[in-house]
Amino acid sequence: MIEEGENKGSVVKWILFFVILTLLIGAIYFTFYFNYTCEDMACFRAHQRECSRTTIINNAEDTTWKYKILGESNKACEIEVMVLKVKQGELDKKRIEGKNMFCYLPLGDDTAPESDIDNCHGLLKEELQSMIIEKLHLYVIENIGEISEELKKVI
């Protein structure tokens, strides 16, 4: 009879162990790995104001963007921005596909993360800046005569 009581106690301990282990695994998953997925930008902006872990694929007219709110970091909301596909525009824009950057917005802010690129860092930012510099360079070369005349008026 004593053995039967010991077996029941052992079984209860194992069941309790597995219940606690399952709860612990669930807590870890929902704390560190779970992301809410939004279907529209209004939903994403609401989660962005709260800086809660959320992902959205924004299928804009010319580019498909992926935004992922990673959470609070140094009193700012950290958001990963990635270009998944460039659908329109010049061929050189294809080079930003697959590139990402990390943007840090003030808590409570719901503006587009890429709207102030000074708050971002990463390969996507570098490529976007490089493209801007190249376009500016081409503009200056194409309009050197007009720019020279305008400078003469100023001087």
Helices and strands as residue ranges (DSSP letters): H 2-32, E 36-37, H 41-50, E 54-59, E 63-73, E 76-86, G 91-96, E 100-106, G 113-115, G 117-119, E 120-121, H 123-142, H 144-154
